[in-house]
Amino acid sequence: MKQLSPRARVLTAAAVLGVVGAGTFGAVSASADAPEAAAKAAVTADAGNRNLTRTTHLTVAAATKAAQATLDAAKKENQRVTVAVVDRNGNTIVTLRGDGAGPQSYESAERKAYTAVSWNAPTSELAKRLAQAPNLKDIPGTLFLAGGAPVTAKGGPVAGIGVAGAPSGDLDEKFAKAGVAALGR
């Protein structure tokens, strides 16, 4: 088999990239031309598909509202905290670090929020379960300290709010619950 010269390899690679790029551009252009039709087709296909489920998620605006309400509740008590809001899957939607909050509070808040949504329970309750199942604390990304509260809709978890930085987990959790309550207003 004959090897290609460096120039031939570059030209071949450029040609391949051109073809792939044109195909990608064409696909994007085609779907951009008919977004309404594609959306209607997707909704129709989804409605009859028993292999799919629907879930409820907080909007960024709602997550930000909850996070700000949490910070406001902490500020009223002169506490410097960080608040994190995660979605049903534990992905961070928003994290707000309050003025003067400690550097450890950022990760702790996210992990408390993740823990609360994962078990659909306040982290103070989950911390009590460690006596019966001490290996729970070994699950990656979790933190079994008070300060996390789940957000539910129709009985199911849709988000978690985690707070860290106050001198006690009870205060952290009190502020997290203020954020949950703000979503009901």
N, C-alpha and C positions, 0 to 999 in steps of 0.2 A: 504494500500500500504506500503510495507516494505521499510525503508530507507536504503540507501547504507552506508557502513562504509566509513570513510575517505579514507582508502587505495583503496577501490573499486571505489570511486569517482575519485581519481587521475588516476587510471588505465583506467577508462572509458574515462576520458577527454583526456588522452594521446592517446588512440586508435582513438578517433574522430579526434584529431588534425593530427594524422598520415595519416588517410584516406583523409582528406581535403588537407593536404600538398601534398600527392602523386598525387591527382587529379589536383591540381594547377600546380605542376611540370610537369605533363604529358601534360597539356594544353599549358604551356609555351614552353616545348620542341617541341611539335608538330608544333606550329606556328613558332618556331625558325628554324625548319628543312626546311621549305618551304616558306621563305619570298618573293621570287620572284613570286611564284604562287599566294600567297595571295594578293600581291600588284596588280598583273595583274587582278585578279578577282575583287578587290575593284574598280579599275579604270573602268572596264567594267560595273560593277553594277552602279557606280556613273554617268556614261555618260548618261544612259537612265532614271535616276530617276528624275522626275520633282519636287520631294519634297526636293531636295538639291540645295544649291547655292554654288558658289565659290567666294572667296574673295581674295584680294591681301594683303599681309603683308610685312613689312620691315624685312629684315634679321637682325640678331644681328650685323653683320659687318656694314651694312648700317646705322643702328641706332647709332652705336658707331662713325662712320665717321661723321654723322650729329652733334652729341653731341660734338665731338672734334672740329669741325669747328666752332661751336657756342662758345665754350670756347676760341678758338683762336681769334675770332672777339672781344670778350669782353676784352681779355688780351691786344690787340692792343690799346684799349682805357683806359687801367689801371683800369678795372672794375673787381670786384670779384663776380662771380655769380655761381649759380648752374643751370645745365640744365638737364631736364628729357625728355625722348622720350618714348611715350606710343603707343601701337598698336591701331588698329581700335576699339577694345573693351575697351580701356582705361587702359589696363594692362601695367605696366611699363616694358619696354624692357631694358633700361639702364638709369642710373642717374649718372652724374659726378658732384661732388662738387669741384669747383675750389678752389685753394689755397686762404685762407682767407675769403671765402664766409660765410655769417652769418648763424647761426643755423636755422633760420626761412626760409631760402631760399630753403631748400631741399623739404619740404612739399608744399610750394607755387609753386615751379617749376612743381611738379607732378600734382597739381590741375589745373594749367594753361594749361598744355598739355592736360589733360583730358577734360577740358572745350572746348578747340580749336577743338579737334577731334570730340567731341560730337555734336557740331553744325556746323562743317566744316567751321569755320570762325575765323579770328584773334580775340583774346579776347578783343582788344581795341574796335572793332566794337560791340561785345557782351555787353561790359560795357555800351555802349550808349543805348542799349535796356532796361536797367533797369528802365529808366524813364517811359516807357510804361508798363513794367511788373516787378515791384519791387520784386515779389515773386520768380523770377528766381534764385535769390541768395540763396534761401532756398534749392535748389536741392543739395543733398549730394555729396561731392567730387569736387564741382565746385568752381572756383574762378574767378570772373568777374573783373579782373584787367589786364591792358595791359601787354603783355609778352608771350602770347601763339600764336602759328601759326599752322594751319593744314598742313599736307602733303597729297597731292592728287595724284591719278593715275586714268586716264581715267575719270576724273571729280568727282570721289568719294573719300571720306576720307579714308586713309589707316593708318595714324599715326598723332600724334600731338607732337609738340616740345614746351616745356615750359621753360621759363627762369625767374629767380628771383635773386635779390641781388643788381642790379644796383640802383642808386638813383632815377630813374624814370622808369615807365612802358614802356615809349617810347623806352628807351635804351634796356630794356629787350626784347621787341618785335623786335627791329632792329637786335639783336643778334640771336633771334630765326629764323628770316627770313634768316640770313646767313647760319644757319644749313640746312634749307629747300633748299636753293640754292646749297649747297654742294652736295646734292643728285642728282642734275641734271648734275653734272660734271663727 
